Amino acid sequence: MREIPQPEAIVELVEIAVRHPWPKNQAEKDALFKRLGWGHGKKSPANTNDARDIADHFHLEPRDDGPPIFATSRELDGLIESIHVQLRLDSAPPDPQATQCFDAILRQLTDLHGEPTIPWHGQRGLRKMWNVNGIDIDVTYNDSRSSLNIGIQDERFFAEVEAYARANSAE
């Protein structure tokens, strides 16, 4: 069995997530997760000081023989803020298969949506971003550790959530 999911399976999940408007209530969130094939996972506090900030963990068994795909959604007061698909963890040693997966995901997303809108190159990683239907797709790869992560979030809704959090934070 492969350690890294097939790039096609990952791109398919991304496309399902960006095909419809970003969920703004529980029913829309449930519909998105149903389309993705995810049930609710283990909820835990996110790594912030805000008790309303919740991380919800999921995994999806792909249709091929690949490994499960792990994801986390971030919620604030029950509103989904973002989804992060983790294909390789930071602690993993470098792996050429992860580099090939990253390159294949970039090719497929570029074929579907054109060149990334926010290309970024860092000394220890690569990051490419697209905005599709008002939803940001953020593909980040750290080549020194073969860490691969895809973030998906609604740009306007994220700004609304941030503004709400600032307005309602205890100072």
CYANA upper distance limits for C-alpha pairs under 8 A (distance plus 0.5 A):
  1 MET  CA     65 ASP  CA      7.01
  1 MET  CA     66 GLY  CA      6.61
  1 MET  CA     67 PRO  CA      7.47
  2 ARG  CA     65 ASP  CA      8.18
  2 ARG  CA     66 GLY  CA      6.03
  2 ARG  CA     67 PRO  CA      6.82
  3 GLU  CA     66 GLY  CA      7.76
  3 GLU  CA     67 PRO  CA      6.53
  4 ILE  CA     66 GLY  CA      7.49
  4 ILE  CA     67 PRO  CA      6.91
  4 ILE  CA     87 LEU  CA      6.84
  4 ILE  CA     88 ARG  CA      7.78
  4 ILE  CA     97 GLN  CA      7.95
  4 ILE  CA     98 ALA  CA      7.36
  4 ILE  CA    101 CYS  CA      8.22
  5 PRO  CA      9 ALA  CA      7.37
  5 PRO  CA     10 ILE  CA      7.68
  5 PRO  CA     62 PRO  CA      8.37
  5 PRO  CA     66 GLY  CA      5.70
  5 PRO  CA     67 PRO  CA      6.19
  5 PRO  CA     68 PRO  CA      7.66
  5 PRO  CA     69 ILE  CA      7.20
  5 PRO  CA     87 LEU  CA      7.66
  6 GLN  CA     10 ILE  CA      7.23
  6 GLN  CA     66 GLY  CA      7.19
  6 GLN  CA    101 CYS  CA      7.71
  7 PRO  CA     11 VAL  CA      6.68
  7 PRO  CA    101 CYS  CA      6.12
  7 PRO  CA    102 PHE  CA      8.18
  7 PRO  CA    104 ALA  CA      6.64
  7 PRO  CA    105 ILE  CA      5.93
  8 GLU  CA     12 GLU  CA      6.53
  8 GLU  CA    105 ILE  CA      7.90
  8 GLU  CA    108 GLN  CA      8.45
  9 ALA  CA     13 LEU  CA      6.94
  9 ALA  CA     62 PRO  CA      7.55
 10 ILE  CA     14 VAL  CA      6.86
 10 ILE  CA    105 ILE  CA      8.11
 11 VAL  CA     15 GLU  CA      6.59
 11 VAL  CA    105 ILE  CA      7.00
 11 VAL  CA    108 GLN  CA      7.72
 11 VAL  CA    109 LEU  CA      7.59
 12 GLU  CA     16 ILE  CA      6.75
 13 LEU  CA     17 ALA  CA      6.80
 13 LEU  CA     36 LEU  CA      6.75
 14 VAL  CA     18 VAL  CA      6.86
 14 VAL  CA    137 ILE  CA      8.31
 14 VAL  CA    152 ILE  CA      8.05
 15 GLU  CA     19 ARG  CA      6.45
 16 ILE  CA     20 HIS  CA      8.15
 16 ILE  CA     35 ARG  CA      7.37
 16 ILE  CA     36 LEU  CA      7.05
 17 ALA  CA     32 LEU  CA      7.39
 17 ALA  CA     36 LEU  CA      7.80
 17 ALA  CA    152 ILE  CA      8.16
 18 VAL  CA     22 TRP  CA      8.12
 18 VAL  CA    132 VAL  CA      7.05
 18 VAL  CA    133 ASN  CA      7.17
 18 VAL  CA    135 ILE  CA      6.73
 19 ARG  CA    133 ASN  CA      7.99
 20 HIS  CA    133 ASN  CA      8.49
 21 PRO  CA    133 ASN  CA      7.92
 21 PRO  CA    134 GLY  CA      8.49
 22 TRP  CA    135 ILE  CA      7.81
 22 TRP  CA    153 GLN  CA      8.20
 22 TRP  CA    154 ASP  CA      6.37
 22 TRP  CA    157 PHE  CA      8.26
 23 PRO  CA     28 GLU  CA      5.24
 23 PRO  CA     29 LYS  CA      5.56
 23 PRO  CA     32 LEU  CA      7.77
 23 PRO  CA     80 ILE  CA      7.57
 24 LYS  CA     28 GLU  CA      6.96
 24 LYS  CA     29 LYS  CA      7.69
 24 LYS  CA     79 LEU  CA      6.87
 24 LYS  CA     80 ILE  CA      7.76
 24 LYS  CA    157 PHE  CA      8.48
 25 ASN  CA     29 LYS  CA      6.70
 25 ASN  CA     78 GLY  CA      8.33
 25 ASN  CA     79 LEU  CA      6.79
 26 GLN  CA     30 ASP  CA      6.54
 26 GLN  CA     78 GLY  CA      7.89
 26 GLN  CA     79 LEU  CA      7.88
 27 ALA  CA     31 ALA  CA      6.70
 28 GLU  CA     32 LEU  CA      6.72
 29 LYS  CA     33 PHE  CA      6.76
 29 LYS  CA     80 ILE  CA      7.74
 30 ASP  CA     34 LYS  CA      6.56
 31 ALA  CA     35 ARG  CA      6.73
 32 LEU  CA     36 LEU  CA      6.73
 33 PHE  CA     37 GLY  CA      6.49
 33 PHE  CA     38 TRP  CA      5.57
 33 PHE  CA     39 GLY  CA      7.12
 34 LYS  CA     38 TRP  CA      6.40
 34 LYS  CA     39 GLY  CA      7.60
 37 GLY  CA     60 LEU  CA      7.30
 38 TRP  CA     58 PHE  CA      6.91
 38 TRP  CA     59 HIS  CA      7.28
 38 TRP  CA     60 LEU  CA      6.66
 39 GLY  CA     58 PHE  CA      7.41
 40 HIS  CA     56 ASP  CA      7.63
 40 HIS  CA     57 HIS  CA      7.79
 40 HIS  CA     58 PHE  CA      6.97
 41 GLY  CA     56 ASP  CA      6.45
 41 GLY  CA     57 HIS  CA      5.32
 41 GLY  CA     58 PHE  CA      5.39
 41 GLY  CA     59 HIS  CA      8.26
 42 LYS  CA     56 ASP  CA      6.36
 42 LYS  CA     57 HIS  CA      5.87
 42 LYS  CA     58 PHE  CA      7.94
 43 LYS  CA     54 ILE  CA      7.24
 43 LYS  CA     55 ALA  CA      6.17
 43 LYS  CA     56 ASP  CA      4.90
 43 LYS  CA     57 HIS  CA      6.80
 44 SER  CA     54 ILE  CA      6.42
 44 SER  CA     55 ALA  CA      5.86
 44 SER  CA     56 ASP  CA      7.02
 45 PRO  CA     51 ALA  CA      7.12
 45 PRO  CA     52 ARG  CA      8.42
 45 PRO  CA     53 ASP  CA      6.82
 45 PRO  CA     54 ILE  CA      5.24
 45 PRO  CA     55 ALA  CA      6.33
 46 ALA  CA     53 ASP  CA      6.19
 46 ALA  CA     54 ILE  CA      5.54
 46 ALA  CA     55 ALA  CA      5.51
 46 ALA  CA     74 ARG  CA      7.96
 48 THR  CA     53 ASP  CA      7.53
 52 ARG  CA     75 GLU  CA      8.34
 52 ARG  CA     76 LEU  CA      5.98
 52 ARG  CA     77 ASP  CA      5.85
 53 ASP  CA     74 ARG  CA      7.53
 53 ASP  CA     75 GLU  CA      6.21
 53 ASP  CA     76 LEU  CA      5.10
 53 ASP  CA     77 ASP  CA      7.38
 54 ILE  CA     74 ARG  CA      6.25
 54 ILE  CA     75 GLU  CA      5.58
 54 ILE  CA     76 LEU  CA      6.79
 55 ALA  CA     72 THR  CA      6.75
 55 ALA  CA     73 SER  CA      6.15
 55 ALA  CA     74 ARG  CA      5.19
 55 ALA  CA     75 GLU  CA      6.85
 56 ASP  CA     72 THR  CA      5.93
 56 ASP  CA     73 SER  CA      5.63
 56 ASP  CA     74 ARG  CA      6.95
 56 ASP  CA     75 GLU  CA      8.23
 57 HIS  CA     70 PHE  CA      8.04
 57 HIS  CA     71 ALA  CA      6.43
 57 HIS  CA     72 THR  CA      5.00
 57 HIS  CA     73 SER  CA      7.08
 58 PHE  CA     70 PHE  CA      6.34
 58 PHE  CA     71 ALA  CA      5.70
 58 PHE  CA     72 THR  CA      6.60
 59 HIS  CA     68 PRO  CA      6.61
 59 HIS  CA     69 ILE  CA      5.88
 59 HIS  CA     70 PHE  CA      4.94
 59 HIS  CA     71 ALA  CA      6.63
 60 LEU  CA     68 PRO  CA      5.88
 60 LEU  CA     69 ILE  CA      5.63
 60 LEU  CA     70 PHE  CA      7.15
 61 GLU  CA     66 GLY  CA      8.46
 61 GLU  CA     67 PRO  CA      7.46
 61 GLU  CA     68 PRO  CA      5.10
 61 GLU  CA     69 ILE  CA      7.03
 62 PRO  CA     66 GLY  CA      6.81
 62 PRO  CA     67 PRO  CA      7.60
 62 PRO  CA     68 PRO  CA      6.67
 62 PRO  CA     69 ILE  CA      7.65
 69 ILE  CA     85 VAL  CA      7.78
 69 ILE  CA     86 GLN  CA      7.88
 69 ILE  CA     87 LEU  CA      7.35
 70 PHE  CA     85 VAL  CA      6.43
 70 PHE  CA     86 GLN  CA      6.23
 70 PHE  CA     87 LEU  CA      7.55
 71 ALA  CA     83 ILE  CA      7.33
 71 ALA  CA     84 HIS  CA      5.90
 71 ALA  CA     85 VAL  CA      4.77
 71 ALA  CA     86 GLN  CA      6.39
 72 THR  CA     83 ILE  CA      6.18
 72 THR  CA     84 HIS  CA      5.73
 72 THR  CA     85 VAL  CA      7.11
 73 SER  CA     80 ILE  CA      7.36
 73 SER  CA     81 GLU  CA      7.79
 73 SER  CA     82 SER  CA      6.06
 73 SER  CA     83 ILE  CA      4.75
 73 SER  CA     84 HIS  CA      6.76
 74 ARG  CA     80 ILE  CA      6.39
 74 ARG  CA     81 GLU  CA      5.84
 74 ARG  CA     82 SER  CA      5.78
 74 ARG  CA     83 ILE  CA      6.89
 75 GLU  CA     79 LEU  CA      5.68
 75 GLU  CA     80 ILE  CA      4.79
 75 GLU  CA     81 GLU  CA      5.71
 75 GLU  CA     82 SER  CA      7.81
 76 LEU  CA     80 ILE  CA      7.06
 76 LEU  CA     81 GLU  CA      7.22
 76 LEU  CA    161 VAL  CA      7.90
 81 GLU  CA    153 GLN  CA      6.92
 81 GLU  CA    154 ASP  CA      8.09
 81 GLU  CA    157 PHE  CA      7.92
 81 GLU  CA    158 PHE  CA      6.38
 81 GLU  CA    161 VAL  CA      7.60
 82 SER  CA    151 GLY  CA      7.41
 82 SER  CA    152 ILE  CA      6.17
 82 SER  CA    153 GLN  CA      5.03
 82 SER  CA    154 ASP  CA      7.95
 82 SER  CA    158 PHE  CA      8.34
 83 ILE  CA    151 GLY  CA      6.20
 83 ILE  CA    152 ILE  CA      5.67
 83 ILE  CA    153 GLN  CA      7.02
 84 HIS  CA    149 ASN  CA      7.21
 84 HIS  CA    150 ILE  CA      6.03
 84 HIS  CA    151 GLY  CA      4.89
 84 HIS  CA    152 ILE  CA      6.88
 85 VAL  CA    149 ASN  CA      6.15
 85 VAL  CA    150 ILE  CA      5.54
 85 VAL  CA    151 GLY  CA      6.92
 86 GLN  CA    148 LEU  CA      6.74
 86 GLN  CA    149 ASN  CA      5.15
 86 GLN  CA    150 ILE  CA      7.12
 87 LEU  CA    147 SER  CA      7.83
 87 LEU  CA    148 LEU  CA      5.79
 87 LEU  CA    149 ASN  CA      6.46
 88 ARG  CA     92 ALA  CA      7.20
 88 ARG  CA     98 ALA  CA      8.04
 88 ARG  CA    146 SER  CA      7.12
 88 ARG  CA    147 SER  CA      5.28
 88 ARG  CA    148 LEU  CA      5.56
 88 ARG  CA    149 ASN  CA      7.64
 89 LEU  CA    146 SER  CA      8.36
 89 LEU  CA    147 SER  CA      5.80
 89 LEU  CA    148 LEU  CA      7.61
 90 ASP  CA    145 ARG  CA      6.62
 90 ASP  CA    146 SER  CA      7.85
 90 ASP  CA    147 SER  CA      5.50
 91 SER  CA    145 ARG  CA      7.41
 91 SER  CA    147 SER  CA      8.35
 92 ALA  CA    145 ARG  CA      6.45
 92 ALA  CA    146 SER  CA      7.19
 92 ALA  CA    147 SER  CA      7.49
 93 PRO  CA    145 ARG  CA      5.80
 93 PRO  CA    146 SER  CA      7.11
 94 PRO  CA     98 ALA  CA      8.39
 94 PRO  CA    143 ASP  CA      7.44
 94 PRO  CA    144 SER  CA      6.50
 94 PRO  CA    145 ARG  CA      5.16
 94 PRO  CA    146 SER  CA      5.22
 95 ASP  CA     99 THR  CA      7.39
 95 ASP  CA    145 ARG  CA      8.24
 95 ASP  CA    146 SER  CA      6.29
 96 PRO  CA    100 GLN  CA      6.79
 96 PRO  CA    146 SER  CA      8.41
 97 GLN  CA    101 CYS  CA      6.66
 98 ALA  CA    102 PHE  CA      6.65
 98 ALA  CA    146 SER  CA      6.28
 98 ALA  CA    147 SER  CA      8.25
 98 ALA  CA    148 LEU  CA      7.80
 99 THR  CA    103 ASP  CA      6.70
 99 THR  CA    143 ASP  CA      7.65
 99 THR  CA    146 SER  CA      7.31
100 GLN  CA    104 ALA  CA      6.60
101 CYS  CA    105 ILE  CA      6.61
102 PHE  CA    106 LEU  CA      6.72
102 PHE  CA    141 TYR  CA      7.51
102 PHE  CA    148 LEU  CA      7.69
103 ASP  CA    107 ARG  CA      6.71
104 ALA  CA    108 GLN  CA      6.65
105 ILE  CA    109 LEU  CA      6.58
106 LEU  CA    110 THR  CA      6.43
106 LEU  CA    128 LYS  CA      8.39
106 LEU  CA    139 VAL  CA      8.49
107 ARG  CA    111 ASP  CA      6.57
108 GLN  CA    112 LEU  CA      6.75
109 LEU  CA    113 HIS  CA      6.32
109 LEU  CA    114 GLY  CA      7.83
110 THR  CA    114 GLY  CA      4.99
110 THR  CA    115 GLU  CA      5.77
110 THR  CA    116 PRO  CA      7.31
113 HIS  CA    130 TRP  CA      8.03
113 HIS  CA    132 VAL  CA      7.88
115 GLU  CA    130 TRP  CA      8.33
116 PRO  CA    128 LYS  CA      6.39
116 PRO  CA    129 MET  CA      5.76
116 PRO  CA    130 TRP  CA      5.41
117 THR  CA    128 LYS  CA      8.28
117 THR  CA    129 MET  CA      6.34
117 THR  CA    130 TRP  CA      5.61
117 THR  CA    131 ASN  CA      7.36
118 ILE  CA    128 LYS  CA      6.63
118 ILE  CA    129 MET  CA      5.57
118 ILE  CA    130 TRP  CA      7.25
119 PRO  CA    127 ARG  CA      7.05
119 PRO  CA    128 LYS  CA      5.36
119 PRO  CA    129 MET  CA      6.85
120 TRP  CA    126 LEU  CA      7.02
120 TRP  CA    127 ARG  CA      5.71
120 TRP  CA    128 LYS  CA      6.53
121 HIS  CA    125 GLY  CA      7.21
121 HIS  CA    126 LEU  CA      5.63
121 HIS  CA    127 ARG  CA      6.78
122 GLY  CA    126 LEU  CA      6.53
122 GLY  CA    127 ARG  CA      8.34
124 ARG  CA    142 ASN  CA      6.35
124 ARG  CA    143 ASP  CA      6.89
124 ARG  CA    144 SER  CA      6.80
125 GLY  CA    140 THR  CA      7.72
125 GLY  CA    141 TYR  CA      5.90
125 GLY  CA    142 ASN  CA      4.47
125 GLY  CA    143 ASP  CA      5.98
125 GLY  CA    144 SER  CA      7.91
126 LEU  CA    140 THR  CA      6.28
126 LEU  CA    141 TYR  CA      5.56
126 LEU  CA    142 ASN  CA      6.75
126 LEU  CA    143 ASP  CA      7.94
127 ARG  CA    138 ASP  CA      7.61
127 ARG  CA    139 VAL  CA      6.12
127 ARG  CA    140 THR  CA      4.83
127 ARG  CA    141 TYR  CA      6.71
128 LYS  CA    138 ASP  CA      6.50
128 LYS  CA    139 VAL  CA      5.80
128 LYS  CA    140 THR  CA      7.08
129 MET  CA    136 ASP  CA      7.36
129 MET  CA    137 ILE  CA      5.98
129 MET  CA    138 ASP  CA      5.02
129 MET  CA    139 VAL  CA      6.72
130 TRP  CA    136 ASP  CA      6.24
130 TRP  CA    137 ILE  CA      5.62
130 TRP  CA    138 ASP  CA      7.21
131 ASN  CA    135 ILE  CA      5.88
131 ASN  CA    136 ASP  CA      4.96
131 ASN  CA    137 ILE  CA      6.67
132 VAL  CA    136 ASP  CA      6.93
132 VAL  CA    137 ILE  CA      7.99
134 GLY  CA    154 ASP  CA      6.54
134 GLY  CA    155 GLU  CA      6.66
134 GLY  CA    156 ARG  CA      7.81
135 ILE  CA    152 ILE  CA      7.35
135 ILE  CA    153 GLN  CA      6.01
135 ILE  CA    154 ASP  CA      4.70
135 ILE  CA    155 GLU  CA      6.23
136 ASP  CA    151 GLY  CA      8.22
136 ASP  CA    152 ILE  CA      6.12
136 ASP  CA    153 GLN  CA      5.80
136 ASP  CA    154 ASP  CA      6.48
136 ASP  CA    155 GLU  CA      6.61
137 ILE  CA    150 ILE  CA      7.51
137 ILE  CA    151 GLY  CA      6.33
137 ILE  CA    152 ILE  CA      5.34
137 ILE  CA    153 GLN  CA      7.46
138 ASP  CA    150 ILE  CA      6.01
138 ASP  CA    151 GLY  CA      5.38
138 ASP  CA    152 ILE  CA      6.90
139 VAL  CA    148 LEU  CA      8.07
139 VAL  CA    149 ASN  CA      6.53
139 VAL  CA    150 ILE  CA      5.03
139 VAL  CA    151 GLY  CA      7.00
140 THR  CA    147 SER  CA      8.50
140 THR  CA    148 LEU  CA      6.39
140 THR  CA    149 ASN  CA      5.84
140 THR  CA    150 ILE  CA      6.79
141 TYR  CA    146 SER  CA      7.21
141 TYR  CA    147 SER  CA      6.06
141 TYR  CA    148 LEU  CA      5.07
141 TYR  CA    149 ASN  CA      7.04
142 ASN  CA    146 SER  CA      5.95
142 ASN  CA    147 SER  CA      5.49
142 ASN  CA    148 LEU  CA      7.11
143 ASP  CA    147 SER  CA      7.33
153 GLN  CA    158 PHE  CA      7.35
154 ASP  CA    158 PHE  CA      6.27
155 GLU  CA    159 ALA  CA      6.83
156 ARG  CA    160 GLU  CA      6.80
157 PHE  CA    161 VAL  CA      6.60
158 PHE  CA    162 GLU  CA      6.61
159 ALA  CA    163 ALA  CA      6.62
160 GLU  CA    164 TYR  CA      6.56
161 VAL  CA    165 ALA  CA      6.55
162 GLU  CA    166 ARG  CA      6.68
163 ALA  CA    167 ALA  CA      6.60
164 TYR  CA    168 ASN  CA      6.56
165 ALA  CA    169 SER  CA      6.27
